[in-house]
Amino acid sequence: MYFPFVKAACLLFVLTLSHTPVLLGNGEVRRLLRAEVQLKNAKVYLRTGQPEKGLMLLNRSLAANPDSPESWYTRGLANFKLERHEEACQDWKKACQLEVNWCLGEEYSKAGKFCLSNETGSLE
């Protein structure tokens, strides 16, 4: 009769322990989580045609976590949409330097070709 209650209490205890750093407000964890949330929100702004707002959040995300290749790549997309091609190429290059996986794939291939075919920047 008490088994479901005990099982639920144990599960809650385990979940609490697994999220202790977040719950305690570890500064490093909070900083990285804030950067991740800003990145996700920026992507929403980009998808809804608001690259200026997305760029603002991406700048904040990168200030909190400058080692995020996804943030650099996404900021490149925002800059590209704002016709800031030189900045876009620099951002994509930084993403590639941080993690080679961001140099792969069709999207990056298109970005790289654009940067290499224009005088605005070079990915090499």
Buried (B, 14 or more C-beta within 10 A) or exposed (E): EEEEEEEEEEEEEEEEEEEEEEEEEEEEBBEBBBBBBBBEBBBEBBEEEBBEBBBBBBBBBBEBBEEBBBBBBBBBBBBBBBEBBEBBBBBBBBBBEBBEEBBEEEEBEEBBEBBEEEEBBEBE
